[in-house]
Amino acid sequence: MGLEEVKKELLSEAKKEADRIIKEGKDEVAEVLSQVDQRVAGYKEKVDEEIKNTVDEMQKQGLSTAEVQVRNALSVAKKDIIDEVFEKAKESIMKKSQEPYLKALVKNCQKELDVATVYVRLEDKKTLQALGKFAVETADIIGGIIAETSDGSIRIDCSFDSMLKDIQQKHLAELGVVLFG
């Protein structure tokens, strides 16, 4: 097998693993969304009542001012719900065993740089120390890894924290449509 074929096979395996991890992440978000659905309905009723009360009060003061305050209240309520969805996702991720993901993440990072130190949550430290190929330190993350070169000049952040943050930033509009129609 030539070097190019090995490279293609490794890239193909990494792509498959990444697709699987992304699919699992999407499935988990869908599960969290279904759990939050009931709370959203109750929260929505509460917000609707607050909006009605605000509108009634603001009609006395002026309709345009009321509309602005209603939009602001609704935006705050929507943001609170989205934040709650991501908190539930974090809680769910922290409860699961991450061993299969950790080894795949390390393997992918090793393709990109010469990994000297890997940072993980405390619960996962022993798992990666068993590999013995690099130093393992703890970090305040919910899961995943942060890989670093020996001089510390290059870091690859594959922590689940950064992945969730990235998903939240890139898919905020889609999430709003799913939650609020």
N, C-alpha and C positions, 0 to 999 in steps of 0.2 A: 504494500500500500504506500503510495507516494505521500509526500508532505502535504500537498494540496488536498488530497483525499482525506487525510487525517484531520486537517484544518476544517474542511467542509463538514465532516462528520461531527467534530466537536462543536462547531457553530450550530449545526442542526440540533444536536442534543441540548445545547444551551437554550436555543429558541424554543424547543418543545417544553423544557423545564420552566422557562419564563412564562410561556403561554399557560401552562398548567397552574403556576402560582397566581397569575393574573385571573384565571378563571375561578380558582378557589376564592380569591379576594372578592371578585364580583359576586360569587354565590353567597359569601358571608355577608356582604353589604345588603344583598337582597333579603337574607334571613333577618338581619337587624332591622331593615325597613319594614318587614312584615310585623315584627314585634313592636315596633314603634307606631305602627298604623293606628292602633286603638288610642294610644296617648295623643296622637296628632288630632284625631277626631274630637276628643274631649277638649284639647287645647284650642282647637279651631272654634268650638262653640263658645268657649270662654272669651276668645279674642273677638268673635262676632258680637258678643254681648258688650264687651268693652268698646268696640267700635260704635255700636248703636248708641251707647251712653255718651260717648265722646261727640258723635254727630249731633245728638239732641242738644247737648250743651253748647256746641260750637255754632249751631244754627242761630243761637242768640247773639253770638259774637261776630259771626260772618262765615259764610260757607267756604270760601277759599282757604281760610285758616284751618278750618276743620278738616278739609281734604288733605292738607299737608300733614297734619297731626295723625290722621288715620293711616296714611301711607307709611309714616314713620313708625307707628305702633305695629303695623302689619310687618314691616321689614324687620323690626326687632324680634317679633314673635317667630318669624320664619328663620332668622339667624339662630335663635335659641333652639329651635327644633333641629336644624341641621347640625348644630354643635352637639346636641344630644345623640343624634344618629352616630356621629363619629366617636363620641365617648363610648357608646355601646360597642362599636366595632373594636375599639382599643381594648375594652374589657374582655371581649370575646377572644381576641388574638392572644392576650396575656394568659388566658386559661389553657390554651392548647399547647401540646408538645410541639416544639419547633425544630427538633433534631433533624428531620429529613430536609427541611428548608436550609438549615445552617450549612450543611455540607455542600449543597448545591450552590449556595451563595458564595461560599469560600472558593469553590472550584471556578466559578465565573469570574471572581475578582482576580484569581491567580492568572487568568488568561490576559488580564489587562495590565497587571503590574506585579512586581516582586514583593509579595506580601510578607512583611516582617512582624506586624502586630495586628491582631484582630480584637476589636472591642465588641463585647456582647453583654447581655443582661446577666446578672449574677447566677440565675438558675441554669444558664447554658454554658458557664465557664468550663466545667469538668468535661462536657461533651467535646468541646473543641481542643481542650488540653490533651485529650487522648490521641488526637491526630499528631501532635508533637512536632509539627513543621514550622511553627511560628509562636511568638509570645501571645498570650491571651490575657486581656485586661477587661475589667468591667466598665460598663457605661450605663448611664441612666436612660435606657431605651426600653420600649415595650417588647422588642424582639428584633430579629434580623442581626446584621453585623455591620461594622464599620471597619474596613481594611485600610492599612496604612503601610507605607514604605519604611525602611529602616531609619531614614533621616527625617521622617515625618513630613516631607515636602508634598507628598501626594496621598490623598485619602479618597476612598470610594465609599460613599454612604449608602449602604443597602439596608438601613434600619427600616423596620416597619413604620416607625414614626414618620420618617421622611417620605415613604411611599404613600401613607395615608394623607399626609399634607399635600403631596403632589396631586393625588386623586381629587382631593377637596378643591384645590385651586383650579385644576384643569376641567373638572366636571361639575362645578358648582351650578351652572345653569341647567344641566341635565337633571341633577339631583332636585333642583327646585321644581322642575316640571313633574318629576315622578312624585314628589311629596305633595305639591300644591296644585297640580293640574295646569 
